Amino acid sequence: MSIAETPALEAGKAWLRVRLERRVHPLDHLDPEAAARTIDALTGLDPESWTSAWGALADEFAASAEAAQGTPEERALWAQAYQASFLGRYPVPNHELKLEQYSRAREFFMRAAALEDPPVEAIELPFKGHPGEGDRLRFYLARPAAGIERPPVAMAWAGIDTWKEEMHARMGALLRSRGFAVLLVDMPGVGESPVLASVDAERQWTPIFEWLQTRPDLDASRCAAIGGSFGGYWAMKLAYTHREYLACAVNWGGGVHITFTPEWQQKSRNASSYLMDLMNARARIFGGETFEDYVARCSELSLLDQGLLDQPSAPLLLTNGRDDLQNSIDDVYLSLDHGDSKAVRVFDGGHMGEGPVVPTIVDWVSKQLGVGG
């Protein structure tokens, strides 16, 4: 049997084609024809085959972008080069070739983002962490259209495989159209975060909040935290630990307590909503590699066991798909038994829900911050 005929490869291609047809993550923003052509040509799901295919597509778009410099098409071509390199490092850069694609993805993202109006800015702050941690915080500032003075701020991030660059297209454009400035951040343990996940890793956001207080051009008094997938956990935690800085927070599909139990992890370790490397991607946030590495640590994240759920919080919206196979929907219902009242919206579908999820989140945040629709 040839490599191209192996069941794992064919199942992987089928998974990709379904996601492409539905225009959902991780293929929601890549050119459909180019994506379909690359999927058809895949010879394996191993890092060498995977990065070769998606990296070649990134090369095509980057060459076209270079040739189109100064034209209206240039930005869109760099954005496609970024999307292809993002697929090349997907779900996580757990191989040197995927790490190379992640570096290229950041480069292509900034080539495209610099051509937006107004351009996206890369912000870097010093970070005083624990020994062995990074000493810099790097995130992006995307401003709304010119003429909006002191816009409110939405801080956005996602989870174990969707990082700050991906959230720009997923949520940033709609937020900017509503008049928000958007801070795109990596959650602990992924991307360019200086810290691994831990019981106190929310401290990585403290310098960002403090920096925001110094910016007269941004309205720090109207600040929202929006976390998608695993990142929803950190947004919800900040609603307790940093509530003095937040007007509201959204946990979009993240765990709270049940998700972090060994029983749930065993149940979800082979979730069909994930293509490959799910447990490796989860374990990497703690610096591990295996299912056992992750299970040994994840229970420490429980907001219930940390005693936070019964504490005062910033206004919270909890939302997810009712059939989520990755993070337990029961965490939403458990949260309602504790602490302040919360807003809840449960959607059909699996992880993170299907339908008008993003508009619903943006509408709720806009209302909380007094932003017109």
Disulfide bonds with the S-S distance in Angstrom:
none
